[in-house]
Amino acid sequence: MRSQHGQFRLVALDGTHTLLEGATWYQDYFWPQAYWRALSDAIVHRVHIRVLEHVKQQAEAEVLKH
């Protein structure tokens, strides 16, 4: 599996809340691809959750400092 592109997107929800979305485009090199696709998607999803949780913790820690 190789990541080809990734992005974060901030979406304003209201005056005090923001949604952070993450996306990754990747190429699978496992065969048959139809068999491995669900597992690959699950792995990428877990990585997204871990990264977004870390970003959330860092952002909330900054708010508490001020």
PQR file of N, CA, C, O and H, with PARSE charges and radii, in Angstrom:
ATOM      1  N   MET A   1       0.863  -1.162   0.000 -0.4000 1.5000
ATOM      2  CA  MET A   1       0.000   0.000   0.000 -0.0000 2.0000
ATOM      3  C   MET A   1       0.910   1.226   0.000  0.5500 1.7000
ATOM      4  O   MET A   1       1.883   1.283   0.752 -0.5500 1.4000
ATOM      5  N   ARG A   2       0.591   2.202  -0.844 -0.4000 1.5000
ATOM      6  CA  ARG A   2       1.368   3.438  -0.896 -0.0000 2.0000
ATOM      7  C   ARG A   2       0.424   4.627  -0.916  0.5500 1.7000
ATOM      8  O   ARG A   2      -0.498   4.699  -1.728 -0.5500 1.4000
ATOM      9  H   ARG A   2      -0.199   2.156  -1.456  0.4000 1.0000
ATOM     10  N   SER A   3       0.676   5.564   0.001 -0.4000 1.5000
ATOM     11  CA  SER A   3      -0.119   6.790   0.046 -0.0000 2.0000
ATOM     12  C   SER A   3       0.273   7.677  -1.124  0.5500 1.7000
ATOM     13  O   SER A   3       1.458   7.879  -1.389 -0.5500 1.4000
ATOM     14  H   SER A   3       1.425   5.506   0.661  0.4000 1.0000
ATOM     15  N   GLN A   4      -0.726   8.204  -1.823 -0.4000 1.5000
ATOM     16  CA  GLN A   4      -0.465   9.070  -2.965 -0.0000 2.0000
ATOM     17  C   GLN A   4      -0.720  10.540  -2.639  0.5500 1.7000
ATOM     18  O   GLN A   4      -0.062  11.427  -3.182 -0.5500 1.4000
ATOM     19  H   GLN A   4      -1.689   8.040  -1.608  0.4000 1.0000
ATOM     20  N   HIS A   5      -1.674  10.786  -1.755 -0.4000 1.5000
ATOM     21  CA  HIS A   5      -2.049  12.164  -1.442 -0.0000 2.0000
ATOM     22  C   HIS A   5      -2.863  12.148  -0.155  0.5500 1.7000
ATOM     23  O   HIS A   5      -3.592  11.193   0.113 -0.5500 1.4000
ATOM     24  H   HIS A   5      -2.209  10.065  -1.315  0.4000 1.0000
ATOM     25  N   GLY A   6      -2.737  13.201   0.633 -0.4000 1.5000
ATOM     26  CA  GLY A   6      -3.530  13.322   1.846 -0.0000 2.0000
ATOM     27  C   GLY A   6      -3.906  14.770   2.076  0.5500 1.7000
ATOM     28  O   GLY A   6      -3.242  15.678   1.575 -0.5500 1.4000
ATOM     29  H   GLY A   6      -2.145  13.977   0.415  0.4000 1.0000
ATOM     30  N   GLN A   7      -4.963  14.986   2.826 -0.4000 1.5000
ATOM     31  CA  GLN A   7      -5.368  16.357   3.123 -0.0000 2.0000
ATOM     32  C   GLN A   7      -6.134  16.428   4.434  0.5500 1.7000
ATOM     33  O   GLN A   7      -6.764  15.461   4.864 -0.5500 1.4000
ATOM     34  H   GLN A   7      -5.502  14.249   3.233  0.4000 1.0000
ATOM     35  N   PHE A   8      -6.064  17.594   5.056 -0.4000 1.5000
ATOM     36  CA  PHE A   8      -6.919  17.944   6.180 -0.0000 2.0000
ATOM     37  C   PHE A   8      -7.807  19.075   5.714  0.5500 1.7000
ATOM     38  O   PHE A   8      -7.388  19.925   4.928 -0.5500 1.4000
ATOM     39  H   PHE A   8      -5.552  18.379   4.706  0.4000 1.0000
ATOM     40  N   ARG A   9      -9.035  19.083   6.202 -0.4000 1.5000
ATOM     41  CA  ARG A   9      -9.974  20.144   5.855 -0.0000 2.0000
ATOM     42  C   ARG A   9     -10.678  20.604   7.118  0.5500 1.7000
ATOM     43  O   ARG A   9     -11.196  19.793   7.885 -0.5500 1.4000
ATOM     44  H   ARG A   9      -9.375  18.393   6.841  0.4000 1.0000
ATOM     45  N   LEU A  10     -10.692  21.918   7.329 -0.4000 1.5000
ATOM     46  CA  LEU A  10     -11.392  22.506   8.461 -0.0000 2.0000
ATOM     47  C   LEU A  10     -12.742  23.022   7.992  0.5500 1.7000
ATOM     48  O   LEU A  10     -12.829  23.762   7.012 -0.5500 1.4000
ATOM     49  H   LEU A  10     -10.271  22.578   6.706  0.4000 1.0000
ATOM     50  N   VAL A  11     -13.804  22.625   8.704 -0.4000 1.5000
ATOM     51  CA  VAL A  11     -15.156  23.044   8.353 -0.0000 2.0000
ATOM     52  C   VAL A  11     -15.759  23.770   9.556  0.5500 1.7000
ATOM     53  O   VAL A  11     -15.911  23.181  10.626 -0.5500 1.4000
ATOM     54  H   VAL A  11     -13.734  22.024   9.501  0.4000 1.0000
ATOM     55  N   ALA A  12     -16.104  25.056   9.381 -0.4000 1.5000
ATOM     56  CA  ALA A  12     -16.717  25.827  10.463 -0.0000 2.0000
ATOM     57  C   ALA A  12     -18.127  25.302  10.712  0.5500 1.7000
ATOM     58  O   ALA A  12     -18.930  25.201   9.784 -0.5500 1.4000
ATOM     59  H   ALA A  12     -15.981  25.535   8.512  0.4000 1.0000
ATOM     60  N   LEU A  13     -18.425  24.969  11.960 -0.4000 1.5000
ATOM     61  CA  LEU A  13     -19.751  24.466  12.316 -0.0000 2.0000
ATOM     62  C   LEU A  13     -20.622  25.577  12.905  0.5500 1.7000
ATOM     63  O   LEU A  13     -21.801  25.700  12.573 -0.5500 1.4000
ATOM     64  H   LEU A  13     -17.773  25.050  12.714  0.4000 1.0000
ATOM     65  N   ASP A  14     -20.030  26.370  13.770 -0.4000 1.5000
ATOM     66  CA  ASP A  14     -20.722  27.522  14.352 -0.0000 2.0000
ATOM     67  C   ASP A  14     -19.637  28.452  14.896  0.5500 1.7000
ATOM     68  O   ASP A  14     -18.468  28.322  14.534 -0.5500 1.4000
ATOM     69  H   ASP A  14     -19.073  26.270  14.040  0.4000 1.0000
ATOM     70  N   GLY A  15     -20.018  29.374  15.750 -0.4000 1.5000
ATOM     71  CA  GLY A  15     -19.047  30.346  16.238 -0.0000 2.0000
ATOM     72  C   GLY A  15     -17.926  29.778  17.091  0.5500 1.7000
ATOM     73  O   GLY A  15     -16.880  30.412  17.229 -0.5500 1.4000
ATOM     74  H   GLY A  15     -20.968  29.480  16.043  0.4000 1.0000
ATOM     75  N   THR A  16     -18.120  28.596  17.669 -0.4000 1.5000
ATOM     76  CA  THR A  16     -17.118  28.053  18.583 -0.0000 2.0000
ATOM     77  C   THR A  16     -16.637  26.645  18.233  0.5500 1.7000
ATOM     78  O   THR A  16     -15.758  26.114  18.912 -0.5500 1.4000
ATOM     79  H   THR A  16     -18.970  28.081  17.558  0.4000 1.0000
ATOM     80  N   HIS A  17     -17.186  26.039  17.202 -0.4000 1.5000
ATOM     81  CA  HIS A  17     -16.818  24.669  16.868 -0.0000 2.0000
ATOM     82  C   HIS A  17     -16.346  24.559  15.423  0.5500 1.7000
ATOM     83  O   HIS A  17     -16.844  25.235  14.522 -0.5500 1.4000
ATOM     84  H   HIS A  17     -17.899  26.471  16.650  0.4000 1.0000
ATOM     85  N   THR A  18     -15.362  23.678  15.240 -0.4000 1.5000
ATOM     86  CA  THR A  18     -14.815  23.415  13.907 -0.0000 2.0000
ATOM     87  C   THR A  18     -14.673  21.908  13.742  0.5500 1.7000
ATOM     88  O   THR A  18     -14.252  21.209  14.663 -0.5500 1.4000
ATOM     89  H   THR A  18     -14.958  23.129  15.971  0.4000 1.0000
ATOM     90  N   LEU A  19     -15.023  21.425  12.579 -0.4000 1.5000
ATOM     91  CA  LEU A  19     -14.865  20.011  12.249 -0.0000 2.0000
ATOM     92  C   LEU A  19     -13.563  19.849  11.465  0.5500 1.7000
ATOM     93  O   LEU A  19     -13.315  20.585  10.510 -0.5500 1.4000
ATOM     94  H   LEU A  19     -15.365  21.994  11.831  0.4000 1.0000
ATOM     95  N   LEU A  20     -12.738  18.891  11.867 -0.4000 1.5000
ATOM     96  CA  LEU A  20     -11.504  18.579  11.151 -0.0000 2.0000
ATOM     97  C   LEU A  20     -11.701  17.253  10.433  0.5500 1.7000
ATOM     98  O   LEU A  20     -11.965  16.232  11.067 -0.5500 1.4000
ATOM     99  H   LEU A  20     -12.940  18.293  12.643  0.4000 1.0000
ATOM    100  N   GLU A  21     -11.574  17.269   9.130 -0.4000 1.5000
ATOM    101  CA  GLU A  21     -11.713  16.053   8.320 -0.0000 2.0000
ATOM    102  C   GLU A  21     -10.360  15.685   7.735  0.5500 1.7000
ATOM    103  O   GLU A  21      -9.571  16.560   7.379 -0.5500 1.4000
ATOM    104  H   GLU A  21     -11.359  18.099   8.615  0.4000 1.0000
ATOM    105  N   GLY A  22     -10.097  14.401   7.638 -0.4000 1.5000
ATOM    106  CA  GLY A  22      -8.870  13.926   7.021 -0.0000 2.0000
ATOM    107  C   GLY A  22      -9.199  12.952   5.899  0.5500 1.7000
ATOM    108  O   GLY A  22     -10.151  12.179   5.997 -0.5500 1.4000
ATOM    109  H   GLY A  22     -10.738  13.691   7.927  0.4000 1.0000
ATOM    110  N   ALA A  23      -8.407  12.995   4.835 -0.4000 1.5000
ATOM    111  CA  ALA A  23      -8.611  12.072   3.714 -0.0000 2.0000
ATOM    112  C   ALA A  23      -7.250  11.630   3.181  0.5500 1.7000
ATOM    113  O   ALA A  23      -6.283  12.391   3.206 -0.5500 1.4000
ATOM    114  H   ALA A  23      -7.634  13.623   4.756  0.4000 1.0000
ATOM    115  N   THR A  24      -7.192  10.409   2.708 -0.4000 1.5000
ATOM    116  CA  THR A  24      -5.976   9.863   2.116 -0.0000 2.0000
ATOM    117  C   THR A  24      -6.344   9.102   0.853  0.5500 1.7000
ATOM    118  O   THR A  24      -7.284   8.307   0.842 -0.5500 1.4000
ATOM    119  H   THR A  24      -7.977   9.791   2.688  0.4000 1.0000
ATOM    120  N   TRP A  25      -5.603   9.353  -0.193 -0.4000 1.5000
ATOM    121  CA  TRP A  25      -5.743   8.594  -1.424 -0.0000 2.0000
ATOM    122  C   TRP A  25      -4.535   7.680  -1.499  0.5500 1.7000
ATOM    123  O   TRP A  25      -3.398   8.123  -1.334 -0.5500 1.4000
ATOM    124  H   TRP A  25      -4.839   9.999  -0.183  0.4000 1.0000
ATOM    125  N   TYR A  26      -4.785   6.400  -1.748 -0.4000 1.5000
ATOM    126  CA  TYR A  26      -3.684   5.448  -1.745 -0.0000 2.0000
ATOM    127  C   TYR A  26      -3.891   4.386  -2.819  0.5500 1.7000
ATOM    128  O   TYR A  26      -4.989   4.202  -3.346 -0.5500 1.4000
ATOM    129  H   TYR A  26      -5.708   6.040  -1.882  0.4000 1.0000
ATOM    130  N   GLN A  27      -2.797   3.697  -3.122 -0.4000 1.5000
ATOM    131  CA  GLN A  27      -2.827   2.622  -4.113 -0.0000 2.0000
ATOM    132  C   GLN A  27      -2.495   1.315  -3.398  0.5500 1.7000
ATOM    133  O   GLN A  27      -1.492   1.216  -2.693 -0.5500 1.4000
ATOM    134  H   GLN A  27      -1.906   3.847  -2.694  0.4000 1.0000
ATOM    135  N   ASP A  28      -3.339   0.333  -3.589 -0.4000 1.5000
ATOM    136  CA  ASP A  28      -3.098  -1.006  -3.065 -0.0000 2.0000
ATOM    137  C   ASP A  28      -2.262  -1.797  -4.058  0.5500 1.7000
ATOM    138  O   ASP A  28      -2.467  -1.705  -5.268 -0.5500 1.4000
ATOM    139  H   ASP A  28      -4.154   0.413  -4.162  0.4000 1.0000
ATOM    140  N   TYR A  29      -1.337  -2.560  -3.547 -0.4000 1.5000
ATOM    141  CA  TYR A  29      -0.555  -3.449  -4.406 -0.0000 2.0000
ATOM    142  C   TYR A  29      -0.753  -4.905  -4.019  0.5500 1.7000
ATOM    143  O   TYR A  29       0.028  -5.777  -4.402 -0.5500 1.4000
ATOM    144  H   TYR A  29      -1.171  -2.635  -2.563  0.4000 1.0000
ATOM    145  N   PHE A  30      -1.817  -5.157  -3.245 -0.4000 1.5000
ATOM    146  CA  PHE A  30      -2.148  -6.523  -2.846 -0.0000 2.0000
ATOM    147  C   PHE A  30      -3.123  -7.111  -3.869  0.5500 1.7000
ATOM    148  O   PHE A  30      -3.990  -6.412  -4.392 -0.5500 1.4000
ATOM    149  H   PHE A  30      -2.451  -4.449  -2.933  0.4000 1.0000
ATOM    150  N   TRP A  31      -2.968  -8.381  -4.136 -0.4000 1.5000
ATOM    151  CA  TRP A  31      -3.869  -9.035  -5.089 -0.0000 2.0000
ATOM    152  C   TRP A  31      -4.544 -10.210  -4.417  0.5500 1.7000
ATOM    153  O   TRP A  31      -3.906 -10.878  -3.602 -0.5500 1.4000
ATOM    154  H   TRP A  31      -2.264  -8.949  -3.711  0.4000 1.0000
ATOM    155  N   PRO A  32      -5.758 -10.490  -4.704 -0.5600 1.5000
ATOM    156  CA  PRO A  32      -6.674  -9.693  -5.541  0.2800 2.0000
ATOM    157  C   PRO A  32      -7.147  -8.436  -4.794  0.5500 1.7000
ATOM    158  O   PRO A  32      -7.475  -8.501  -3.609 -0.5500 1.4000
ATOM    159  N   GLN A  33      -7.178  -7.322  -5.478 -0.4000 1.5000
ATOM    160  CA  GLN A  33      -7.517  -6.044  -4.847 -0.0000 2.0000
ATOM    161  C   GLN A  33      -8.911  -6.057  -4.219  0.5500 1.7000
ATOM    162  O   GLN A  33      -9.106  -5.490  -3.144 -0.5500 1.4000
ATOM    163  H   GLN A  33      -6.912  -7.269  -6.441  0.4000 1.0000
ATOM    164  N   ALA A  34      -9.855  -6.682  -4.861 -0.4000 1.5000
ATOM    165  CA  ALA A  34     -11.221  -6.713  -4.322 -0.0000 2.0000
ATOM    166  C   ALA A  34     -11.243  -7.377  -2.943  0.5500 1.7000
ATOM    167  O   ALA A  34     -12.034  -6.993  -2.081 -0.5500 1.4000
ATOM    168  H   ALA A  34      -9.696  -7.142  -5.734  0.4000 1.0000
ATOM    169  N   TYR A  35     -10.398  -8.347  -2.740 -0.4000 1.5000
ATOM    170  CA  TYR A  35     -10.325  -9.050  -1.460 -0.0000 2.0000
ATOM    171  C   TYR A  35      -9.705  -8.173  -0.374  0.5500 1.7000
ATOM    172  O   TYR A  35     -10.191  -8.158   0.757 -0.5500 1.4000
ATOM    173  H   TYR A  35      -9.755  -8.659  -3.440  0.4000 1.0000
ATOM    174  N   TRP A  36      -8.649  -7.450  -0.700 -0.4000 1.5000
ATOM    175  CA  TRP A  36      -7.877  -6.686   0.276 -0.0000 2.0000
ATOM    176  C   TRP A  36      -8.413  -5.282   0.519  0.5500 1.7000
ATOM    177  O   TRP A  36      -8.015  -4.641   1.491 -0.5500 1.4000
ATOM    178  H   TRP A  36      -8.254  -7.462  -1.619  0.4000 1.0000
ATOM    179  N   ARG A  37      -9.291  -4.792  -0.322 -0.4000 1.5000
ATOM    180  CA  ARG A  37      -9.742  -3.399  -0.234 -0.0000 2.0000
ATOM    181  C   ARG A  37     -10.367  -3.059   1.129  0.5500 1.7000
ATOM    182  O   ARG A  37     -10.061  -2.011   1.697 -0.5500 1.4000
ATOM    183  H   ARG A  37      -9.615  -5.313  -1.112  0.4000 1.0000
ATOM    184  N   ALA A  38     -11.224  -3.915   1.651 -0.4000 1.5000
ATOM    185  CA  ALA A  38     -11.878  -3.640   2.932 -0.0000 2.0000
ATOM    186  C   ALA A  38     -10.849  -3.556   4.060  0.5500 1.7000
ATOM    187  O   ALA A  38     -10.956  -2.685   4.924 -0.5500 1.4000
ATOM    188  H   ALA A  38     -11.472  -4.767   1.190  0.4000 1.0000
ATOM    189  N   LEU A  39      -9.867  -4.436   4.066 -0.4000 1.5000
ATOM    190  CA  LEU A  39      -8.823  -4.405   5.087 -0.0000 2.0000
ATOM    191  C   LEU A  39      -7.973  -3.141   4.945  0.5500 1.7000
ATOM    192  O   LEU A  39      -7.652  -2.498   5.945 -0.5500 1.4000
ATOM    193  H   LEU A  39      -9.780  -5.143   3.365  0.4000 1.0000
ATOM    194  N   SER A  40      -7.613  -2.788   3.738 -0.4000 1.5000
ATOM    195  CA  SER A  40      -6.828  -1.575   3.501 -0.0000 2.0000
ATOM    196  C   SER A  40      -7.587  -0.333   3.954  0.5500 1.7000
ATOM    197  O   SER A  40      -7.016   0.546   4.599 -0.5500 1.4000
ATOM    198  H   SER A  40      -7.873  -3.310   2.926  0.4000 1.0000
ATOM    199  N   ASP A  41      -8.861  -0.261   3.620 -0.4000 1.5000
ATOM    200  CA  ASP A  41      -9.677   0.874   4.052 -0.0000 2.0000
ATOM    201  C   ASP A  41      -9.752   0.947   5.578  0.5500 1.7000
ATOM    202  O   ASP A  41      -9.702   2.038   6.146 -0.5500 1.4000
ATOM    203  H   ASP A  41      -9.324  -0.975   3.096  0.4000 1.0000
ATOM    204  N   ALA A  42      -9.870  -0.187   6.236 -0.4000 1.5000
ATOM    205  CA  ALA A  42      -9.938  -0.215   7.699 -0.0000 2.0000
ATOM    206  C   ALA A  42      -8.623   0.271   8.315  0.5500 1.7000
ATOM    207  O   ALA A  42      -8.637   0.989   9.315 -0.5500 1.4000
ATOM    208  H   ALA A  42      -9.910  -1.074   5.774  0.4000 1.0000
ATOM    209  N   ILE A  43      -7.506  -0.110   7.733 -0.4000 1.5000
ATOM    210  CA  ILE A  43      -6.200   0.332   8.231 -0.0000 2.0000
ATOM    211  C   ILE A  43      -6.066   1.835   8.080  0.5500 1.7000
ATOM    212  O   ILE A  43      -5.652   2.515   9.019 -0.5500 1.4000
ATOM    213  H   ILE A  43      -7.495  -0.694   6.921  0.4000 1.0000
ATOM    214  N   VAL A  44      -6.408   2.366   6.919 -0.4000 1.5000
ATOM    215  CA  VAL A  44      -6.324   3.811   6.686 -0.0000 2.0000
ATOM    216  C   VAL A  44      -7.265   4.545   7.633  0.5500 1.7000
ATOM    217  O   VAL A  44      -6.905   5.595   8.165 -0.5500 1.4000
ATOM    218  H   VAL A  44      -6.745   1.814   6.156  0.4000 1.0000
ATOM    219  N   HIS A  45      -8.447   4.020   7.850 -0.4000 1.5000
ATOM    220  CA  HIS A  45      -9.398   4.644   8.766 -0.0000 2.0000
ATOM    221  C   HIS A  45      -8.815   4.720  10.184  0.5500 1.7000
ATOM    222  O   HIS A  45      -8.937   5.750  10.847 -0.5500 1.4000
ATOM    223  H   HIS A  45      -8.740   3.167   7.418  0.4000 1.0000
ATOM    224  N   ARG A  46      -8.190   3.644  10.648 -0.4000 1.5000
ATOM    225  CA  ARG A  46      -7.581   3.637  11.982 -0.0000 2.0000
ATOM    226  C   ARG A  46      -6.458   4.669  12.088  0.5500 1.7000
ATOM    227  O   ARG A  46      -6.307   5.322  13.121 -0.5500 1.4000
ATOM    228  H   ARG A  46      -8.091   2.807  10.110  0.4000 1.0000
ATOM    229  N   VAL A  47      -5.684   4.812  11.033 -0.4000 1.5000
ATOM    230  CA  VAL A  47      -4.624   5.836  11.024 -0.0000 2.0000
ATOM    231  C   VAL A  47      -5.252   7.215  11.123  0.5500 1.7000
ATOM    232  O   VAL A  47      -4.785   8.051  11.896 -0.5500 1.4000
ATOM    233  H   VAL A  47      -5.807   4.281  10.195  0.4000 1.0000
ATOM    234  N   HIS A  48      -6.310   7.466  10.349 -0.4000 1.5000
ATOM    235  CA  HIS A  48      -7.004   8.761  10.408 -0.0000 2.0000
ATOM    236  C   HIS A  48      -7.491   9.055  11.823  0.5500 1.7000
ATOM    237  O   HIS A  48      -7.281  10.155  12.335 -0.5500 1.4000
ATOM    238  H   HIS A  48      -6.690   6.787   9.722  0.4000 1.0000
ATOM    239  N   ILE A  49      -8.131   8.094  12.449 -0.4000 1.5000
ATOM    240  CA  ILE A  49      -8.659   8.287  13.797 -0.0000 2.0000
ATOM    241  C   ILE A  49      -7.523   8.638  14.760  0.5500 1.7000
ATOM    242  O   ILE A  49      -7.655   9.552  15.573 -0.5500 1.4000
ATOM    243  H   ILE A  49      -8.301   7.200  12.033  0.4000 1.0000
ATOM    244  N   ARG A  50      -6.430   7.924  14.666 -0.4000 1.5000
ATOM    245  CA  ARG A  50      -5.298   8.177  15.563 -0.0000 2.0000
ATOM    246  C   ARG A  50      -4.726   9.577  15.359  0.5500 1.7000
ATOM    247  O   ARG A  50      -4.461  10.287  16.329 -0.5500 1.4000
ATOM    248  H   ARG A  50      -6.323   7.182  14.005  0.4000 1.0000
ATOM    249  N   VAL A  51      -4.537   9.972  14.116 -0.4000 1.5000
ATOM    250  CA  VAL A  51      -3.986  11.298  13.819 -0.0000 2.0000
ATOM    251  C   VAL A  51      -4.959  12.393  14.257  0.5500 1.7000
ATOM    252  O   VAL A  51      -4.553  13.363  14.897 -0.5500 1.4000
ATOM    253  H   VAL A  51      -4.752   9.395  13.328  0.4000 1.0000
ATOM    254  N   LEU A  52      -6.237  12.241  13.916 -0.4000 1.5000
ATOM    255  CA  LEU A  52      -7.212  13.272  14.268 -0.0000 2.0000
ATOM    256  C   LEU A  52      -7.387  13.388  15.784  0.5500 1.7000
ATOM    257  O   LEU A  52      -7.571  14.495  16.291 -0.5500 1.4000
ATOM    258  H   LEU A  52      -6.567  11.453  13.397  0.4000 1.0000
ATOM    259  N   GLU A  53      -7.335  12.288  16.509 -0.4000 1.5000
ATOM    260  CA  GLU A  53      -7.404  12.344  17.973 -0.0000 2.0000
ATOM    261  C   GLU A  53      -6.193  13.087  18.540  0.5500 1.7000
ATOM    262  O   GLU A  53      -6.325  13.861  19.488 -0.5500 1.4000
ATOM    263  H   GLU A  53      -7.185  11.389  16.097  0.4000 1.0000
ATOM    264  N   HIS A  54      -5.026  12.851  17.965 -0.4000 1.5000
ATOM    265  CA  HIS A  54      -3.822  13.551  18.417 -0.0000 2.0000
ATOM    266  C   HIS A  54      -3.945  15.057  18.155  0.5500 1.7000
ATOM    267  O   HIS A  54      -3.614  15.867  19.022 -0.5500 1.4000
ATOM    268  H   HIS A  54      -4.919  12.221  17.195  0.4000 1.0000
ATOM    269  N   VAL A  55      -4.413  15.426  16.980 -0.4000 1.5000
ATOM    270  CA  VAL A  55      -4.611  16.842  16.658 -0.0000 2.0000
ATOM    271  C   VAL A  55      -5.607  17.458  17.633  0.5500 1.7000
ATOM    272  O   VAL A  55      -5.399  18.572  18.113 -0.5500 1.4000
ATOM    273  H   VAL A  55      -4.682  14.769  16.276  0.4000 1.0000
ATOM    274  N   LYS A  56      -6.681  16.740  17.926 -0.4000 1.5000
ATOM    275  CA  LYS A  56      -7.691  17.230  18.869 -0.0000 2.0000
ATOM    276  C   LYS A  56      -7.075  17.475  20.245  0.5500 1.7000
ATOM    277  O   LYS A  56      -7.308  18.520  20.851 -0.5500 1.4000
ATOM    278  H   LYS A  56      -6.850  15.835  17.535  0.4000 1.0000
ATOM    279  N   GLN A  57      -6.298  16.525  20.735 -0.4000 1.5000
ATOM    280  CA  GLN A  57      -5.669  16.676  22.047 -0.0000 2.0000
ATOM    281  C   GLN A  57      -4.739  17.884  22.071  0.5500 1.7000
ATOM    282  O   GLN A  57      -4.724  18.639  23.043 -0.5500 1.4000
ATOM    283  H   GLN A  57      -6.109  15.675  20.243  0.4000 1.0000
ATOM    284  N   GLN A  58      -3.972  18.067  21.017 -0.4000 1.5000
ATOM    285  CA  GLN A  58      -3.045  19.207  20.953 -0.0000 2.0000
ATOM    286  C   GLN A  58      -3.814  20.534  20.916  0.5500 1.7000
ATOM    287  O   GLN A  58      -3.435  21.490  21.593 -0.5500 1.4000
ATOM    288  H   GLN A  58      -3.984  17.453  20.227  0.4000 1.0000
ATOM    289  N   ALA A  59      -4.875  20.591  20.138 -0.4000 1.5000
ATOM    290  CA  ALA A  59      -5.654  21.820  20.026 -0.0000 2.0000
ATOM    291  C   ALA A  59      -6.335  22.155  21.344  0.5500 1.7000
ATOM    292  O   ALA A  59      -6.353  23.314  21.756 -0.5500 1.4000
ATOM    293  H   ALA A  59      -5.183  19.814  19.588  0.4000 1.0000
ATOM    294  N   GLU A  60      -6.894  21.151  22.008 -0.4000 1.5000
ATOM    295  CA  GLU A  60      -7.559  21.384  23.285 -0.0000 2.0000
ATOM    296  C   GLU A  60      -6.563  21.773  24.370  0.5500 1.7000
ATOM    297  O   GLU A  60      -6.891  22.572  25.248 -0.5500 1.4000
ATOM    298  H   GLU A  60      -6.879  20.209  21.673  0.4000 1.0000
ATOM    299  N   ALA A  61      -5.359  21.223  24.324 -0.4000 1.5000
ATOM    300  CA  ALA A  61      -4.327  21.581  25.295 -0.0000 2.0000
ATOM    301  C   ALA A  61      -3.924  23.047  25.104  0.5500 1.7000
ATOM    302  O   ALA A  61      -3.672  23.748  26.085 -0.5500 1.4000
ATOM    303  H   ALA A  61      -5.093  20.575  23.611  0.4000 1.0000
ATOM    304  N   GLU A  62      -3.861  23.513  23.862 -0.4000 1.5000
ATOM    305  CA  GLU A  62      -3.531  24.914  23.586 -0.0000 2.0000
ATOM    306  C   GLU A  62      -4.602  25.850  24.133  0.5500 1.7000
ATOM    307  O   GLU A  62      -4.290  26.908  24.678 -0.5500 1.4000
ATOM    308  H   GLU A  62      -4.065  22.944  23.065  0.4000 1.0000
ATOM    309  N   VAL A  63      -5.862  25.457  23.987 -0.4000 1.5000
ATOM    310  CA  VAL A  63      -6.969  26.279  24.486 -0.0000 2.0000
ATOM    311  C   VAL A  63      -6.883  26.407  26.012  0.5500 1.7000
ATOM    312  O   VAL A  63      -7.119  27.484  26.560 -0.5500 1.4000
ATOM    313  H   VAL A  63      -6.116  24.597  23.545  0.4000 1.0000
ATOM    314  N   LEU A  64      -6.548  25.320  26.684 -0.4000 1.5000
ATOM    315  CA  LEU A  64      -6.465  25.338  28.146 -0.0000 2.0000
ATOM    316  C   LEU A  64      -5.301  26.188  28.648  0.5500 1.7000
ATOM    317  O   LEU A  64      -5.360  26.694  29.769 -0.5500 1.4000
ATOM    318  H   LEU A  64      -6.356  24.446  26.238  0.4000 1.0000
ATOM    319  N   LYS A  65      -4.260  26.356  27.862 -0.4000 1.5000
ATOM    320  CA  LYS A  65      -3.110  27.170  28.235 -0.0000 2.0000
ATOM    321  C   LYS A  65      -3.476  28.639  28.300  0.5500 1.7000
ATOM    322  O   LYS A  65      -2.918  29.391  29.099 -0.5500 1.4000
ATOM    323  H   LYS A  65      -4.212  25.945  26.951  0.4000 1.0000
ATOM    324  N   HIS A  66      -4.416  29.048  27.458 -0.4000 1.5000
ATOM    325  CA  HIS A  66      -4.735  30.485  27.328 -0.0000 2.0000
ATOM    326  C   HIS A  66      -5.933  30.858  28.106  0.5500 1.7000
ATOM    327  O   HIS A  66      -6.332  32.023  28.103 -0.5500 1.4000
ATOM    328  H   HIS A  66      -4.869  28.437  26.809  0.4000 1.0000
TER
END
